């Protein structure tokens, strides 16, 4: 698995831990080991531009995902095809505000957003109540499996 993680902000982010989490998720979801994913941390202005361009919504958001090859989770006996999973962009200052509102650490929020973004790249969504229940339960299971502690309350809607 090739996970590229970059921070284009002045905000301090544990990029190594984010990379390890992405690796853990792709392994748990049986994504082909030669698959590529990119995770980039950007500031509020850059996130606002992307939010308007791709979602037609004003202001910054916490996380956006851009799937590429529409790869889906595999199984233990049949991993996904290889390819480019896609790109995730995260705004750490929005993550910080959400962490404060939720009463947990910023790093925990960043890991939550990374997990959320990874699931979107694999085709999961939360538009319908059943989809949301499935995605958020999986998100919680993956995050708790990685950290070994309870996941923070979801701030992503």
N, C-alpha and C positions, 0 to 999 in steps of 0.2 A: 504494500500500500504506500502510495506516495502522498503524504499530507504536507502541503506547504502552508505555513502560518506566518503572517506578516502583520506588524503593527505600524500603521501610518500615522499614529497619534503620539502625543507626549504622555499619554496615560500609561502607567505601568501595568502590563499584563503578563502573566506567567505563560508564555507561548509554548514552553516545553510541556506543561501540563495539558494545555488545550490540544496539542498534537497527540499526546498519549491518550486522551479521551477519545479523539476522533479515530485513532487506531483501534481502541477498545470497542467502539460502536461498530466499526466496519467488520471486525472479527466476529462480534456477537450476531451480526445480521448476515453473515456469510457473504460479504461483498468480496469479489475476486481480489486477490492480493496485489494485482498489477493495476488496480484502479487508482485514479488521481482525484484529489479534492484540494481546494484552496480555501483558506479562511483568512479574512483580512479585517483588521480593526481600523475603523475610520472615524473621523470627527462628525459632529452634528451637522455641519454645513454640507459635507459630502453625502451624508446619509439622507438629508433633506432633498438633495438633488435627485438621488436614486429613487426615493420614495415618490416624488412627483413624476419622474420619468416612467417608472414601471408600474406604479399603483394609482397614479393620479390623485395622491393624497398629500396634503401640505404637512410640513414639519418633519422632524426626524422620527425614526422608529428604532426599536431595539435591535432587530435582526431581520435580514432579508436573505433568501436563498434563491439561487439561480441554477436549476438542474440543467445538465448538458445532454447526456446520452440516455436519459430516462431509465437508468438502471434500477432494478428492484431487488429487494433482499432475496438471497438464495436459501439453501438449506445445507445441512451438514454434508449430504451426499452430492449436492449439486449447487456449488456457489454461483453467484451472479456472473454474468459476462464481465469481461474487463472493459475498461473505457474511462471516460471522464465523468465522475459523479457530478461535479459542478463546483460552484463558488458560494461561499457564505460570507456576508459582511455583517459585522457587529459594531455597534456604537457603544464604547465602554462608558461614556458619561451618562447615557440613558440607562445602561445596566446599573450604574451606581445609584441613580435615583430610584430605580425599581427595587434594588437591594435594600436601600434605606426604608422605603415604604413597606417592604415585606419583612423587615427585621432580620435580615441575614447578610452574610458577607458578600462583597462585590464579586469576589472570585467564584463563589457558589452560583451567583446569578450568571456570570459569564459561562460557566460550565453548563448551566441550564439552557442558555441561549444557543450554545454550540450544539448540544444534543437536539434541541428543537430544530435548528437549521439542518442538521444532518438528516433527520427524519423527513423533512420537507424534500431534501434532495433525492430521497428514496421513494417519493411518491405519496407519503402520508400527508393528510390534511385535516383540518378541524372546522370545516364549514358546516357540516351536519352534526347533530348531537352524538350519533353513534360513532362517527369518524373521530370526533373530539375525544370521546371516552377512550377509544382504542389508542389514539396517538398519545394522549397524555399519560395513560397507564404504561405504555411502552417507554415513553420518555422517562418516567419516574423509575421504572425497573432498570433501564440502562444506566441512568445516572447513579442510582443507589448501588448498582453492581460495580460501578467504577470507583466511587468514593468510599463505599462501605458504611455510609451513614444516610439518614433520611434526606431525601431531596427537599429543597426549599419549595414552598408553595408556588405554583405556576403563576408567573406574572404575564406570560405571553397569552394573548387571547387571539 
